Amino acid sequence: MMKKPSVTIEYCPKCGWLLRSAYFAQELLTTFSEELEGVTLKPSETSGTFYVSVNNKLIFDRKTENRFPEIKELKQLVRDIACPDKNLGHSENRNSSI
């Protein structure tokens, strides 16, 4: 059996981003309770850092995007790697013609 994907959220504690990181982790663990190995919160030594990666593959960088991800967007990014066939229900935007 293949190992489940793991998400890492690396954040700047000096910027006060622990609560935001914990919220994102909670949302991902709730949505992907059976699909993920876990979510790791990793304090960064570098100021301004906010990265989200799946199996060490960067999927979101606050500095590159010049913003934080929306939770809906983050769930879609994680889903696309962790379990592409999973329907995200109200967070899904693949079929916006409804």
N, C-alpha and C positions, 0 to 999 in steps of 0.2 A: 504494500500500500504506500502511495506517495505521501510524503510529509506535508502537512498543512502549511500554508503560507503564514509568515509572521510579519507584522507591521511594526515599524519603529517610528516614533515621533520624537525628533530631536528639537529641543526648544531652548531659548535663552531664559534662565531663571532670573537674571538681573533685570530683564524686561518685564517680569511679572506674568509670564506666559504659561505657568504651570497649570492654572485652573482651565485655561483654554485647551491645553493639551489633554488634560484629564477628561474634559467634556468630549473632545473628539474621540478619545480612547473608549469612553463609555458608549458612545453612539455606534462606533465600529463593532465593539464586542456584542452589543445588543442586536445589531443588524446581521452580523456574521457569526453568531454564536456557535454554529456547527462547522463553519468553513475555515476559521482562523485558528492557528496554533496559539496566538496571543498578540497583545499589543504592548510594546515596551516604551516607557517614557524615559528619555535619555537627556539629562541636563547637558547643555553645551558649554564649553569654555569660551566660545566665540560669541561676542555680543551681536544681537539681532538675528540669531539663527532660529529658523523654524523650517525644518525639513520633515517630510513624510516619505517613508520608503517601504516597499514591500519586498521581502527577501533581498534586502540591500540594494534594490533598484529604486532610485529616486523617482517619485511620482509627483511631488510638489515641493517647490522652494519659494518661500515668501519673498525673498529678495529678487528672484527672477521674475515672479509674477507681480511684484510690487503691491501685494495684498495677502490676506489670509484666505484659505479656501472656504467656500460655503460648505455646510455639512452635506448637502445633497451632492455637490460636485465631488467631495472627498469620497463619499460612499460609491459613486460611480467609478472613480479612478481605482479604488481598491477592488471593487467587483470585477472590473475589466481584466485584472490580473489574477485575482484569487478564485473567482468562480464566474466566468463570463456568461454562463447560462442562467444565473440567478436573476429573477425579476425583483426589482426593488419597490414594487407597488407605487405608492404616492411619490416616491423619490425618483421614479423612472421617467425619463423623458425621451425614450427611443421613439415612441409613437405619440407625437404631440397633436395628432389630428382628431383626438377624442373631444 
